Amino acid sequence: MADYRVQLRSFLTSFAVPPVILGHSMGAVLAQQLAAEGLAQALILVSPAPRAGILPATDGEKQLARDLMMLGPFWTTALPPNFELAVAYSLNRVRLEEQAAVFDKFVPESGRALFELFFWMFDAASATAVDIKAIRCPVLCVGGTDDRLVSVATARATAAPLKNATFYEAPGHGHMLLLEPGADDLARRIAEWTSAVSRDDAISYPRVCWP
């Protein structure tokens, strides 16, 4: 995670002014860490993976951690994508005829990064810790009700302690929200929120909106 963060920090500091950062899943943890460094004008967290301190909230999330443990010392290698697991966990709300094409864009993931993410309590480096008090920009957090990787409860726990955070529960959406049916509506909502942020009036938004 630290390697990913270094690359992103280098990119973000190339902007004349801090940009709006959108982070999905693991990327949402990195986005929070970078926002805590003052590198974001606003923050959008989509299906945010749990940062250090957030425990699994559902049986499905606990089972995912157990499945990882069954792989042995997975943190020493890269894990190749698996179509059956992807369909079960992350592509469950992507159209059936589009699942294979989306999966073809998957790449191997760092086992160490997954260890730091899912087993943060054993990570001496605290690679997924976030200084939440340092995040002062407006935050929009979006979680899908049918997400089997990051439950709505975990997404809410991500947003709850963040100052100026707005949470949106996306009915019928899974983990790949922006590739699923209804993505246009989500994009419109995100664009509207971003526009409001640019006018400095998002700070008055309720913590839960768009029922």
ZINOR-V483076 format. One record per residue. N is the residue number from 0. RES is the residue in three letters. SS is DSSP state (hx for helix, st for strand, lp for the rest). PSI is psi as a letter, one per 30 degrees, with the letter a starting at -180 (NA if undefined). NEAR is the number of other ideal C-beta (glycine too) atoms within 10 Angstrom. Layout:
n = {N & N}
res = {RES & RES}
ss = {SS & SS}
psi = {PSI & PSI}
near = {NEAR & NEAR}
This chain:
n = {0 & 1 & 2 & 3 & 4 & 5 & 6 & 7 & 8 & 9 & 10 & 11 & 12 & 13 & 14 & 15 & 16 & 17 & 18 & 19 & 20 & 21 & 22 & 23 & 24 & 25 & 26 & 27 & 28 & 29 & 30 & 31 & 32 & 33 & 34 & 35 & 36 & 37 & 38 & 39 & 40 & 41 & 42 & 43 & 44 & 45 & 46 & 47 & 48 & 49 & 50 & 51 & 52 & 53 & 54 & 55 & 56 & 57 & 58 & 59 & 60 & 61 & 62 & 63 & 64 & 65 & 66 & 67 & 68 & 69 & 70 & 71 & 72 & 73 & 74 & 75 & 76 & 77 & 78 & 79 & 80 & 81 & 82 & 83 & 84 & 85 & 86 & 87 & 88 & 89 & 90 & 91 & 92 & 93 & 94 & 95 & 96 & 97 & 98 & 99 & 100 & 101 & 102 & 103 & 104 & 105 & 106 & 107 & 108 & 109 & 110 & 111 & 112 & 113 & 114 & 115 & 116 & 117 & 118 & 119 & 120 & 121 & 122 & 123 & 124 & 125 & 126 & 127 & 128 & 129 & 130 & 131 & 132 & 133 & 134 & 135 & 136 & 137 & 138 & 139 & 140 & 141 & 142 & 143 & 144 & 145 & 146 & 147 & 148 & 149 & 150 & 151 & 152 & 153 & 154 & 155 & 156 & 157 & 158 & 159 & 160 & 161 & 162 & 163 & 164 & 165 & 166 & 167 & 168 & 169 & 170 & 171 & 172 & 173 & 174 & 175 & 176 & 177 & 178 & 179 & 180 & 181 & 182 & 183 & 184 & 185 & 186 & 187 & 188 & 189 & 190 & 191 & 192 & 193 & 194 & 195 & 196 & 197 & 198 & 199 & 200 & 201 & 202 & 203 & 204 & 205 & 206 & 207 & 208 & 209 & 210}
res = {MET & ALA & ASP & TYR & ARG & VAL & GLN & LEU & ARG & SER & PHE & LEU & THR & SER & PHE & ALA & VAL & PRO & PRO & VAL & ILE & LEU & GLY & HIS & SER & MET & GLY & ALA & VAL & LEU & ALA & GLN & GLN & LEU & ALA & ALA & GLU & GLY & LEU & ALA & GLN & ALA & LEU & ILE & LEU & VAL & SER & PRO & ALA & PRO & ARG & ALA & GLY & ILE & LEU & PRO & ALA & THR & ASP & GLY & GLU & LYS & GLN & LEU & ALA & ARG & ASP & LEU & MET & MET & LEU & GLY & PRO & PHE & TRP & THR & THR & ALA & LEU & PRO & PRO & ASN & PHE & GLU & LEU & ALA & VAL & ALA & TYR & SER & LEU & ASN & ARG & VAL & ARG & LEU & GLU & GLU & GLN & ALA & ALA & VAL & PHE & ASP & LYS & PHE & VAL & PRO & GLU & SER & GLY & ARG & ALA & LEU & PHE & GLU & LEU & PHE & PHE & TRP & MET & PHE & ASP & ALA & ALA & SER & ALA & THR & ALA & VAL & ASP & ILE & LYS & ALA & ILE & ARG & CYS & PRO & VAL & LEU & CYS & VAL & GLY & GLY & THR & ASP & ASP & ARG & LEU & VAL & SER & VAL & ALA & THR & ALA & ARG & ALA & THR & ALA & ALA & PRO & LEU & LYS & ASN & ALA & THR & PHE & TYR & GLU & ALA & PRO & GLY & HIS & GLY & HIS & MET & LEU & LEU & LEU & GLU & PRO & GLY & ALA & ASP & ASP & LEU & ALA & ARG & ARG & ILE & ALA & GLU & TRP & THR & SER & ALA & VAL & SER & ARG & ASP & ASP & ALA & ILE & SER & TYR & PRO & ARG & VAL & CYS & TRP & PRO}
ss = {lp & hx & hx & hx & hx & hx & hx & hx & hx & hx & hx & hx & lp & lp & lp & lp & lp & lp & st & st & st & st & st & st & lp & hx & hx & hx & hx & hx & hx & hx & hx & hx & hx & lp & lp & lp & lp & st & st & st & st & st & st & st & lp & lp & lp & lp & lp & lp & lp & lp & lp & lp & lp & lp & hx & hx & hx & hx & hx & hx & hx & hx & hx & hx & hx & lp & lp & lp & lp & hx & hx & hx & lp & st & st & lp & lp & lp & hx & hx & hx & hx & hx & hx & hx & lp & lp & lp & lp & lp & lp & hx & hx & hx & hx & hx & hx & hx & hx & lp & lp & lp & lp & lp & st & st & hx & hx & hx & hx & hx & hx & hx & hx & lp & hx & hx & hx & lp & lp & lp & lp & lp & lp & lp & lp & lp & hx & hx & hx & lp & lp & lp & st & st & st & st & st & st & st & lp & lp & lp & lp & lp & lp & lp & hx & hx & hx & hx & hx & hx & hx & hx & hx & lp & lp & lp & lp & st & st & st & st & st & st & lp & lp & lp & lp & lp & lp & hx & hx & hx & lp & lp & lp & hx & hx & hx & hx & hx & hx & hx & hx & hx & hx & hx & hx & hx & hx & hx & hx & lp & lp & lp & hx & hx & hx & lp & lp & lp & st & lp & lp & lp}
psi = {e & e & e & e & e & e & e & e & e & e & e & e & f & f & k & e & l & k & l & k & k & k & k & k & b & e & f & e & e & e & e & e & e & e & e & f & g & g & g & k & e & l & k & j & j & k & h & k & l & k & l & k & f & j & l & k & f & l & e & e & e & e & e & e & e & e & e & e & e & f & f & a & i & f & f & g & l & k & k & l & k & k & e & e & e & e & e & e & e & f & g & f & g & k & k & e & f & f & e & e & e & e & e & f & f & l & l & k & k & k & e & e & e & e & e & e & e & f & h & f & f & g & j & f & f & h & f & g & k & k & i & f & f & f & j & f & l & k & k & k & k & k & k & k & f & g & k & f & e & j & l & e & e & e & e & e & e & e & e & e & f & k & k & h & k & k & k & k & j & j & k & g & k & b & e & h & e & g & g & l & k & g & e & e & e & e & e & e & e & e & e & e & e & e & e & e & e & f & g & g & g & f & f & g & k & l & f & k & l & h & NA}
near = {23 & 13 & 11 & 16 & 16 & 10 & 10 & 18 & 14 & 9 & 12 & 17 & 11 & 7 & 10 & 5 & 5 & 17 & 14 & 17 & 22 & 19 & 23 & 19 & 19 & 21 & 18 & 26 & 29 & 24 & 27 & 26 & 25 & 23 & 27 & 19 & 15 & 12 & 20 & 24 & 17 & 21 & 26 & 23 & 28 & 27 & 30 & 26 & 24 & 22 & 19 & 15 & 14 & 22 & 12 & 17 & 17 & 15 & 9 & 15 & 20 & 12 & 13 & 18 & 12 & 9 & 11 & 18 & 11 & 7 & 12 & 10 & 8 & 18 & 18 & 9 & 13 & 13 & 15 & 9 & 14 & 12 & 13 & 7 & 12 & 19 & 16 & 13 & 19 & 24 & 24 & 18 & 21 & 23 & 12 & 8 & 7 & 14 & 18 & 13 & 11 & 17 & 16 & 9 & 8 & 14 & 7 & 10 & 15 & 18 & 18 & 18 & 21 & 19 & 19 & 23 & 22 & 20 & 14 & 21 & 9 & 9 & 18 & 5 & 10 & 13 & 20 & 25 & 18 & 23 & 11 & 18 & 10 & 13 & 24 & 13 & 21 & 25 & 26 & 26 & 24 & 27 & 26 & 28 & 14 & 16 & 26 & 19 & 19 & 30 & 22 & 20 & 14 & 21 & 29 & 17 & 19 & 27 & 20 & 13 & 13 & 23 & 13 & 18 & 21 & 23 & 22 & 20 & 17 & 25 & 10 & 11 & 25 & 22 & 25 & 24 & 23 & 16 & 18 & 22 & 12 & 15 & 15 & 9 & 12 & 19 & 12 & 10 & 16 & 19 & 10 & 12 & 23 & 17 & 11 & 18 & 23 & 12 & 7 & 9 & 11 & 20 & 12 & 8 & 17 & 8 & 13 & 13 & 13 & 16 & 6}
